[in-house]
């Protein structure tokens, strides 16, 4: 059995839906599952296509014409040996059921009848489970699977920019200026230790320079 996973970017998702209806009908395939999701910026459709193995490659090649191929992966799954094993187990369980039915027809005691009926019930549950698995394997052997995802990109909805009057812009500019001024004042208040330290350092530097100049002047006068 063949498997394929294909992802395609399309220009028009609605037209692609119609195209896929035509393709599946043309190749005798059917869609077992389908889902669609639309979100901001993208509209996506996913489907699981079941197709006869002889038509698998032809249908797969036809998908290239849907749009821009984004990815494609292929794989195979051989279930032939499991199918043979499950078929053999089913035949064995049915034979066991027939033996229990024969014993039930011969049983005389109530206890024996109840015990055999319980065994028959257990065997029949196992037969139903095995038949279900065999049906699944028959479907897998009879059909290959293509998981197809195609999507269309959508334009993002952007809100229109509001139109502001001169009065609104003037008011906003006033508040912006006021916030700037208060921000500067708060920054100065926060940095007062640094400002004080800078002022003291500047005063000390000026005093030191003045003393140096006086000493130089006295030295010159004495000379």
DANOR-V56017 format. One record per helix or strand. SS is the DSSP state (H for helix, E for strand). FROM is the first residue (numbers start at 1). TO is the last residue. If there is no record, write none. Layout:
# DANOR-V56017
ss: (SS,SS)
from: (FROM,FROM)
to: (TO,TO)
This chain:
# DANOR-V56017
ss: (E,H,E,E,H,E,H,H,E,H,H)
from: (2,13,30,42,53,68,80,110,144,166,192)
to: (9,26,39,51,66,76,106,142,153,190,222)
